[in-house]
Amino acid sequence: RSRAKNTLIFSCLHAPYHHDNAHDFLKAQKQKWNIDRAICLGDFSDQFTASRFGSNSKAKGADNEQEELEHALVSLAAIFPELEVLLGNHDVRVEKQAASNGIPTNRIRPIQEVPSLIKPLKGWKFHGDECEIIPGITAIHGDTIKGPNAGEAAVMTYRTNIVMGDKHTLGGVMTYTRKKWQNWCLHVGSLIDPESVATDYAKKHIRKSVLGCGVLLDNKL
């Protein structure tokens, strides 16, 4: 039997560069749909100052960014004391920077072990970049699958129904049918502030962010 009835799934907060209404929106969806399980598909943090764009003069600076990130995660934990979390490519930017500079990654403290966050995040369960929601539905972050047809590529790769984060410009469900099988992919969009410095790279892109989340009712779409 499934472990939960109604599941809320969201992705790509990119805190502290998340949308001002992101937390209120998620809280409202939790109440509206009587949610008893929640999953974040990764990129709950942005780690902008650890990226190749971090020298941007509009950036918050490493200390301020970390402080605001911790505040945002404490607020999110107040809404979701129990949350399943995938790790996105942005969440591990610090680890990647350490590795590229010859620093042993075991010397880097993961976000859930930051002293001020140990207690607030104690109910969160961290996965890798994918997990099974129920048999037949797999959640992935999806950063390694590129392009507007990423959903189809994911379904073809995993041969199961997919719930995907990472793709800010994609939202909704697409169904893919072949001769002997049919599967769907749910894109949950993002909750990033599209006007933040963290999205400067996309300002001239034709495709724009879809703000939203996904809900599985009775573990079905």
Secondary structure, 3 states (H helix, E strand, C coil): CCCCCCEEEECCCCECCECCCHHHHHHHHHHHCCCCEEEECCCCECCHHHCCCCCCCCCCCHHHHHHHHHHHHHHHHHHCCCEEECCCCCCCHHHHHHHHCCCCHHHCCCHHHCHHHHCCCCCEEECCCEEEEECCEEEECCCCCCCCCHHHHHHHHHCCEEEECCCCCCEEEEEEECCCCEEEEEEECECECCCCHHHHHHCCCCCCCCECCEEEECCEC
